[in-house]
Amino acid sequence: MMPTSPAVPEGISLDALLIELRRLSWGAADILLAYGRGEQPPYGYPPALSVADGGEGPVSAADLAVNGWLLDGLERAFPNAPWTLLSEETAKQQLTPGEPLPAEWLWILDPLDGTKDFLQGTGEYAVHLALVHRQRPVLGVVLLPELEELWFGLGSQAWRENRAGQKSPARLSVRRDPAELVLVASRNHRDQRLEQLVAALQVGKTRSIGSVGGKVATILRGETDLYLSLSGGSAPKDWDMAAPEAVLLAAGGAFSHADGSPLTYNTGDVRQAGCLIASHGPVHGELCRRAAICMATIDPGFVL
């Protein structure tokens, strides 16, 4: 379940915020779809899809265009809001290692989760927007442009919308036997330890797709049941995890470290390292127990 923190700061209309998030999300979809098809993007962004090395991986004109679209949109719509805006593309300028931002309310944005998939043309990329209150996400938005899906997570409600505004709730699977669970894993970030962990958990089928948002969406649709992230120094970042976690928790799922501890955000270290498990919920404790035992053998001393 989502935490009991207020969903938005005092003085902010939740209805107005959701309306603006819909507008910004579908605008971001239009930008990304145009770049992906080699068409002129809307809103005056440059047509050439240039790609540069951003240090953590490729950064394209599409990342930067959506980043500007989201940040400008939130600033203009809510100029006096008591929150801070942080995105993957602005993090190097905003953050000092070891020092959290002085923000009770913080938007954590990923304008393009799955840049490699976007550039490879797989269609398995997403846009993430998460509102974090005191280090925990209270509102999440995950946009899947190629599927025309917009996921919201708020309180104890998670739903998806299409462009016409038609809504349908999250539908987590009813599978309970660990041997029948379907795992969704990363295509681009796998190593021998993760393969060993997957084998040790003795789950059923495995799917591989890009983007954390896309992976969690398969759990929300009931197509899969769990997602694993296993990493140390090179780990997913706050902007990879915050929005998908918010939506999954609102749907009644679970997302934690293998030792059961919650993910926290804006801690001074944006890395979400360790053994992280996202699941549809009913057997989450058992999955964590198995993973912890397994990791003690695979990599003794690994910090879960």
C-alpha positions as CSV (number, residue, x, y, z in Angstrom):
1,M,0.0,0.0,0.0
2,M,1.0,3.6,-0.5
3,P,2.2,5.6,2.5
4,T,-0.3,7.8,4.4
5,S,1.6,11.0,3.5
6,P,-0.5,13.6,1.7
7,A,-0.5,13.1,-2.1
8,V,0.2,16.8,-2.9
9,P,1.4,19.8,-0.9
10,E,-1.1,22.0,0.8
11,G,-2.6,24.6,-1.6
12,I,-2.1,22.4,-4.7
13,S,-5.3,21.1,-6.4
14,L,-5.0,17.4,-7.1
15,D,-7.5,17.6,-9.9
16,A,-5.6,20.5,-11.5
17,L,-2.3,18.6,-11.1
18,L,-3.7,15.4,-12.7
19,I,-5.0,17.4,-15.7
20,E,-1.6,19.0,-16.2
21,L,0.2,15.7,-15.8
22,R,-2.0,14.2,-18.6
23,R,-1.2,17.2,-20.9
24,L,2.5,17.0,-20.2
25,S,2.6,13.2,-20.6
26,W,0.8,13.0,-23.9
27,G,2.9,16.0,-25.1
28,A,6.0,14.0,-24.2
29,A,4.6,11.0,-26.1
30,D,4.2,13.2,-29.2
31,I,7.8,14.4,-29.0
32,L,9.2,10.9,-28.6
33,L,7.1,9.3,-31.3
34,A,8.1,12.0,-33.7
35,Y,11.8,11.6,-33.0
36,G,11.4,7.8,-33.2
37,R,9.8,8.1,-36.7
38,G,12.2,10.7,-38.0
39,E,9.5,13.3,-38.2
40,Q,9.5,17.0,-37.2
41,P,8.8,17.0,-33.4
42,P,6.1,19.4,-32.1
43,Y,6.6,22.4,-29.9
44,G,9.5,23.8,-31.9
45,Y,12.1,21.2,-30.9
46,P,15.0,20.5,-33.4
47,P,14.3,17.8,-35.9
48,A,17.7,16.1,-35.9
49,L,18.1,13.2,-33.4
50,S,21.7,13.7,-32.3
51,V,23.2,11.4,-29.8
52,A,25.9,12.1,-27.3
53,D,27.6,10.3,-24.4
54,G,26.3,11.6,-21.2
55,G,28.6,9.7,-18.9
56,E,25.9,7.3,-17.7
57,G,24.9,6.3,-21.2
58,P,23.6,7.8,-24.4
59,V,21.7,11.1,-24.3
60,S,19.7,12.1,-27.3
61,A,17.9,15.2,-28.5
62,A,14.7,13.4,-27.5
63,D,15.8,13.1,-23.9
64,L,16.6,16.8,-23.8
65,A,13.4,17.9,-25.6
66,V,11.2,15.9,-23.2
67,N,13.2,17.1,-20.3
68,G,12.6,20.8,-21.2
69,W,8.9,20.1,-22.0
70,L,8.2,18.6,-18.6
71,L,10.2,21.0,-16.5
72,D,8.9,24.1,-18.3
73,G,5.3,22.7,-18.1
74,L,5.4,22.1,-14.3
75,E,7.1,25.4,-13.6
76,R,4.5,27.4,-15.7
77,A,1.5,25.5,-14.4
78,F,2.5,25.7,-10.7
79,P,4.9,28.7,-10.3
80,N,4.4,29.0,-6.6
81,A,4.3,25.3,-5.7
82,P,6.5,24.3,-2.7
83,W,8.3,21.6,-4.5
84,T,11.7,21.2,-6.2
85,L,12.1,19.7,-9.7
86,L,14.9,17.2,-10.3
87,S,15.4,15.2,-13.5
88,E,18.0,12.8,-14.8
89,E,19.2,15.5,-17.2
90,T,19.6,18.2,-14.6
91,A,21.0,16.0,-11.8
92,K,24.7,16.8,-12.4
93,Q,24.0,20.5,-12.0
94,Q,21.7,20.2,-9.1
95,L,23.2,17.5,-6.9
96,T,26.2,17.4,-4.6
97,P,27.3,13.8,-3.7
98,G,26.3,12.9,-0.1
99,E,23.9,15.9,0.2
100,P,20.1,15.5,-0.2
101,L,18.3,18.3,-1.8
102,P,16.6,20.5,0.9
103,A,13.2,19.7,-0.3
104,E,10.2,18.2,1.6
105,W,8.5,17.7,-1.8
106,L,10.5,16.7,-4.8
107,W,9.6,15.8,-8.3
108,I,11.9,13.1,-9.7
109,L,11.6,12.9,-13.5
110,D,13.1,10.6,-16.1
111,P,12.3,12.1,-19.5
112,L,13.3,8.9,-21.3
113,D,13.8,5.7,-19.4
114,G,15.3,3.2,-21.8
115,T,17.3,5.5,-24.1
116,K,19.1,2.5,-25.6
117,D,15.8,0.8,-26.4
118,F,14.6,4.1,-27.9
119,L,17.6,4.4,-30.1
120,Q,17.5,0.7,-31.0
121,G,13.8,1.0,-32.1
122,T,12.4,-1.6,-29.7
123,G,9.6,0.7,-28.5
124,E,10.3,-0.4,-24.9
125,Y,10.9,3.0,-23.4
126,A,9.0,5.1,-20.9
127,V,8.7,8.5,-19.3
128,H,8.6,8.6,-15.5
129,L,7.3,11.4,-13.2
130,A,7.2,10.8,-9.4
131,L,6.3,13.2,-6.6
132,V,8.3,12.3,-3.5
133,H,7.4,13.4,0.0
134,R,10.1,13.0,2.7
135,Q,12.1,10.4,0.7
136,R,9.0,8.2,-0.3
137,P,7.0,8.4,-3.5
138,V,3.4,9.4,-3.1
139,L,2.3,9.9,-6.7
140,G,3.7,8.2,-9.8
141,V,3.1,8.5,-13.5
142,V,4.5,6.1,-16.1
143,L,4.0,6.8,-19.8
144,L,4.5,4.2,-22.4
145,P,4.3,6.1,-25.7
146,E,4.4,3.2,-28.1
147,L,1.6,1.4,-26.3
148,E,-0.4,4.6,-25.8
149,E,-0.6,3.8,-22.1
150,L,-0.5,6.3,-19.3
151,W,-0.3,4.8,-15.8
152,F,-1.1,6.7,-12.6
153,G,-0.5,5.6,-9.0
154,L,-2.0,7.6,-6.2
155,G,-3.0,6.4,-2.7
156,S,-4.5,3.0,-3.0
157,Q,-5.5,3.5,-6.7
158,A,-3.6,2.6,-9.8
159,W,-5.0,2.9,-13.3
160,R,-4.1,3.4,-16.9
161,E,-5.6,5.8,-19.4
162,N,-5.5,6.1,-23.2
163,R,-5.4,9.3,-25.1
164,A,-9.2,9.5,-25.1
165,G,-9.1,9.5,-21.3
166,Q,-10.7,6.0,-20.9
167,K,-9.5,4.4,-17.7
168,S,-9.0,0.8,-16.6
169,P,-7.6,-0.4,-13.2
170,A,-4.5,-2.3,-12.7
171,R,-5.1,-6.0,-12.7
172,L,-2.4,-7.9,-10.9
173,S,-2.2,-11.7,-11.5
174,V,-3.6,-14.3,-9.2
175,R,-0.6,-16.6,-9.4
176,R,0.7,-17.6,-6.0
177,D,2.9,-20.7,-6.5
178,P,6.5,-19.4,-6.9
179,A,7.1,-22.0,-9.6
180,E,4.3,-20.5,-11.7
181,L,5.4,-16.8,-11.4
182,V,6.6,-15.0,-14.4
183,L,9.7,-12.9,-14.1
184,V,10.4,-9.8,-16.1
185,A,14.1,-9.0,-16.4
186,S,16.4,-6.5,-18.1
187,R,17.6,-7.1,-21.6
188,N,20.6,-4.7,-21.4
189,H,21.7,-5.0,-17.7
190,R,22.3,-8.7,-16.8
191,D,25.3,-10.4,-15.4
192,Q,26.1,-13.9,-14.1
193,R,25.0,-13.1,-10.5
194,L,21.5,-12.1,-11.7
195,E,21.3,-15.3,-13.8
196,Q,22.2,-17.3,-10.8
197,L,19.7,-15.5,-8.6
198,V,16.9,-16.1,-11.2
199,A,17.8,-19.8,-11.3
200,A,17.8,-20.1,-7.5
201,L,14.4,-18.5,-7.1
202,Q,12.9,-21.3,-9.2
203,V,10.2,-19.2,-10.8
204,G,8.4,-20.1,-14.0
205,K,8.8,-18.2,-17.3
206,T,11.1,-15.2,-17.9
207,R,10.5,-12.2,-20.1
208,S,13.1,-9.7,-21.1
209,I,12.1,-6.1,-22.0
210,G,13.6,-2.6,-21.6
211,S,12.8,0.2,-19.2
212,V,11.9,-0.2,-15.6
213,G,8.5,1.5,-16.3
214,G,7.8,-1.0,-19.0
215,K,8.7,-3.9,-16.8
216,V,6.5,-2.8,-13.9
217,A,3.6,-2.1,-16.4
218,T,3.7,-5.8,-17.3
219,I,3.1,-6.6,-13.6
220,L,0.3,-4.0,-13.5
221,R,-1.4,-5.8,-16.4
222,G,-1.0,-9.2,-14.8
223,E,1.3,-10.5,-17.5
224,T,4.2,-11.0,-15.1
225,D,4.7,-11.1,-11.4
226,L,8.1,-9.9,-10.4
227,Y,11.1,-7.9,-11.4
228,L,14.6,-8.1,-10.0
229,S,17.4,-5.5,-10.0
230,L,20.8,-6.6,-8.7
231,S,23.6,-4.1,-8.7
232,G,26.4,-2.4,-6.7
233,G,28.3,0.6,-7.8
234,S,26.7,0.8,-11.2
235,A,23.0,0.8,-10.2
236,P,19.7,2.2,-11.3
237,K,19.0,5.7,-10.1
238,D,16.2,7.4,-8.2
239,W,14.6,8.5,-11.5
240,D,14.5,4.9,-12.7
241,M,12.6,3.5,-9.7
242,A,10.5,6.2,-8.1
243,A,7.6,6.5,-10.5
244,P,7.2,2.7,-11.2
245,E,7.4,2.0,-7.5
246,A,4.7,4.5,-6.7
247,V,2.3,3.0,-9.3
248,L,3.0,-0.6,-8.2
249,L,2.4,0.2,-4.6
250,A,-0.8,2.0,-5.3
251,A,-2.0,-1.1,-7.2
252,G,-1.4,-3.3,-4.1
253,G,2.0,-4.7,-5.2
254,A,5.3,-4.5,-3.3
255,F,8.7,-3.1,-4.0
256,S,11.6,-3.4,-1.6
257,H,15.2,-4.6,-0.9
258,A,15.5,-8.3,-0.4
259,D,15.9,-7.7,3.3
260,G,12.4,-6.1,3.3
261,S,13.7,-2.5,3.7
262,P,12.0,0.1,1.6
263,L,13.6,2.1,-1.2
264,T,14.3,5.7,-0.2
265,Y,14.9,8.7,-2.4
266,N,16.8,12.0,-2.2
267,T,19.2,10.6,0.3
268,G,22.4,12.1,-1.1
269,D,23.1,9.0,-3.2
270,V,20.9,8.6,-6.3
271,R,21.9,5.0,-6.8
272,Q,19.3,2.4,-6.0
273,A,21.9,-0.4,-5.3
274,G,21.4,-3.8,-3.8
275,C,19.0,-6.6,-4.5
276,L,15.6,-5.0,-5.3
277,I,12.4,-7.0,-5.8
278,A,9.2,-5.6,-7.3
279,S,6.3,-8.0,-7.2
280,H,2.5,-8.4,-7.4
281,G,2.6,-8.8,-3.6
282,P,1.2,-12.0,-2.2
283,V,4.4,-14.0,-2.0
284,H,6.8,-11.0,-1.8
285,G,8.1,-12.0,1.6
286,E,8.9,-15.5,0.4
287,L,10.7,-14.1,-2.7
288,C,12.7,-11.8,-0.5
289,R,13.6,-14.7,1.9
290,R,14.8,-16.9,-1.0
291,A,16.7,-14.0,-2.6
292,A,18.5,-13.2,0.6
293,I,19.6,-16.8,1.2
294,C,20.7,-17.1,-2.4
295,M,22.8,-13.9,-2.4
296,A,24.6,-15.0,0.8
297,T,25.9,-17.9,-1.3
298,I,26.4,-16.2,-4.7
299,D,28.1,-13.0,-3.3
300,P,28.8,-13.2,0.5
301,G,28.9,-9.7,1.9
302,F,26.7,-8.2,-0.8
303,V,24.6,-5.4,0.7
304,L,21.0,-6.2,0.0
